[in-house]
Amino acid sequence: MEPIHSTGCGCNKTDSSLRVGTKNIHMAKGTFAGLLGFALWYLIYKQLEPFSYFFSYSLLGLERGSHLGEAIQFFVYDTPKVMMLLTLIVFVIGMIRSFFTQERTRKYLAGKRETAGNVMAALLGIVTPFCSCSAVPLFLGFVQAGVPLGVTFSFLIAAPMVNEIALVLLYGLLGWKIAAIYLGTGLLIAVIAGWVIGRFKLEHWIEDWVQEMRAGEAIVVEQKLTWAGRVERGREAVRDIVGKVWIYVVAGIGVGALIHGYVPEDFMASIMGKDAWWSVPAAVVVGIPMYSNAAGIVPVVEALLGKGAALGTVLAFMMSVIALSLPEMVILRKVLKPKLIVVFITVVSTGILFTGYLFNLVI
Amino acid sequence: MEIKVCGPGCAACEQAQEVVEAAVAAKGIGASITKVSDFQEMAQLGIFSTPAVVINGEVKCVGRAPKQVEVEEWIR
């Protein structure tokens, strides 16, 4: 790296440009290391599929097409593939998220009117860092800043439903079309459901103490971040999220591998196929109390689709698992009266049902 | 010194609590550390994203778990 350093300084004589030069070299070094890392990542990623065949059929000597062989090959291929995709995505998103703090989102939405506000809130819901346990303070902050109730709900629906990890995994495992469908319908449900809740004028179904809340100005402690700081945020996100999520992923792929190897072709067509009209509502109802990480549900989805399950039904199941979770409802109960929670669940599951039927009809 | 760690009790909030305790222990300062998990109390402090750390009534960080070196800097 030294030669680059000296050429950089050699052409800049004055003090100020010297400083700029050094900064640029740090940037260049960082970018170079990033590109090198990505190239290496890509090379390994491309070897995963041939390796899984080699491992299952040559090394272990399993028979091609046998139940066990198929299951093992699926597991050996998908586990490193999903983990590698996950690491890359979480890193990039960790960096992107350092630009979008909850404070900024709140300030931005406070001045927005409904409709445009619903769309804005749904989009911000994807990129703003958010976990279900910070739903309540976030809700209070929105109410206090004067964000309309419907707009707040668009955010609260989009944030868990359009999960960026699920989105990129769908892209990696099932192709861009299904990823685009998931993104589009998720956003649409969040916008429409929020708008509908706004029309109902349900402000009086917020808990009384929240309505009477006379808190002072929201305190904002902005942190100045450099690029190195943002890269560090990306690393932290990988340590944090991948460290927590890997177990769900391995379990999800395990279930997926069993389905892939042992469930007969077209078996799913009878219970999760297009012709079974009741399968969409059943998928939603089964999905509500289930809580799985988005990263864990995608391998299961991949295996179900491979066995003849209809796309709409599977999509409805996935959205219901990710977007409506019991723990989140329990937490929201602290600020919302039960009636409003019922409305929330009803509106969102209606949206998901509609999506399920629509895709079974169209595709 | 009075330190408040605000958070409903998720992983990030537990982490903030541990970091604050470690920093206080490392600096050998006598400080009372209280955990605030009531949302109403947080709202009154002006905190709308968690975890948050409040030292002697001053909000030091909101919406993330601080690093130990940061906390050590704040409590010096």
Interface residues (C-beta under 8 A of the other chain):
Chain A: T101 Q102 E103 R106 P129 C131 C133 S134 V136 P137 L138 L140 G141 Q144 W209 M213 A215 G216 E217 A218 I219 V220 V221 Q223 K244 I331 K334 V335
Chain B: G7 P8 G9 C10 A11 A12 C13 F39 Q40 M42 A43 Q44 L45 G46 I47 F48 S49 T50 V59 K60 C61 V62 G63
